[in-house]
Amino acid sequence: MLQFLSKYSHWLLVILVFGSLAVSFFSGRYDAASLIFGVIGVLGVGYLVYRIEADRKKKRVRS
């Protein structure tokens, strides 16, 4: 289980952040600032996932 979490924790973080943004959006009671910060959070986490996957791909190619 720990190996799974260490390998896919960044994807789980994306799902968690996107899910919380979706729940707050579809609940009908949201503030514009919270949506803006939510989108910034999703984009930030998405960029981190991209960098992690790019680094892992580089490691696999070198090995």
N, C-alpha and C positions, 0 to 999 in steps of 0.2 A: 504494500500500500504506500509506503514512504517513497519507494522508487517511482511509482506512478505520480505521486504528488510533486516530486522534485522534477520530473520530466515534463509534466503538463500544467504546472501551477500557473504559468502566465496565461494559458488559455482559460483556466478556471476564473482567473481575475477578470478577463475580458467579459466572460459570461455574467459574472456577478455585477460588474459595473454597468453593462448594457441592460441587464435585467432590472436593476434598481432604477435606471433612467426610464425604461419602458413602463414600469409600475407607476412611477410618479407621473408620467405623461398621461397614461390612460386612466388614472384615478379621477381626472377631471379637475382636481384642485392643485394647481401648480402655479408657481411664480415664474416670471420670465427669467429672472436672475438664476433660479435653480436649474432651469432648462439650459441656459447658456453654459453654466459651470458643468452641468452634466455632459453636454456635448464636448466641452473641452476635456473633461475627464476621459470620455470614451476615445477621443482622438489621441490623447496622451498615452493611454494604455495600449491602444492599437499600434502606436509608433514603437513603444517598448517591445511589444510582441514581435513586430517586424524586425527590430534590431536583434532580438534574441534568436529568432529563426535564421536570420542571415548569418549570424556568428556561428550557429550550430552547423549550417550548411558549409561554411568555410572550413570548419574543423573536420567535417566528414570528407571533404575533397582533399585536404592535406594528408589525412591519415591513410 
